[in-house]
């Protein structure tokens, strides 16, 4: 079993829909990261969370430390949001461990 | 946060040859990380590169196959040596910012034929 599990693996939405991607992890962590990977391979860091909730534009990330669960929400989705979204956790004093990613496609 | 320039962005190489990937950071950083992402897989850490010392390799990765240089605090290279089709992957460098997260390079998409 992977230390980081993401769901769904693939997600197709219509423009304007509200999107949720989930991440569950099995180890104690110092921080959780949400990353966005574009088709060319480059990765952009969206959020780093250790508790609560963060918002940036149309993106919202939440984390529940007790339940070892995080969600990434996209409001009013747009085709330019199409990418792979990756959850990564950092156990205390250790390296980043990555989920396998969620491929999001937003159709116009 | 730092800005990383990674190149090349993609390459197609013949088996048995080597490719060197470069990452240039716009600020001084202590540790740089090199990752491999095989098709359809998540990222796997190859090694951590510290300036002035040998890189620390993860299990399954060896220096002869993936030599790393770190001549100063803003630059590092990863070489993929004696390539085979199994080395076809995206390779990424990254730097950490302590409590402020990570910055990743734009990736090198390598195809070995």
Interface residues (C-beta under 8 A of the other chain):
Chain A: X31 X33 X35 X40 X41 X42 X43 X44 X45 X48 X86 X88 X95 X96 X98 X99 X100 X101
Chain B: X1 X9 X10 X33 X37 X41 X42 X43 X45 X48 X90 X92 X94 X99 X100 X101 X102 X103 X104 X105 X106 X107 X108 X109
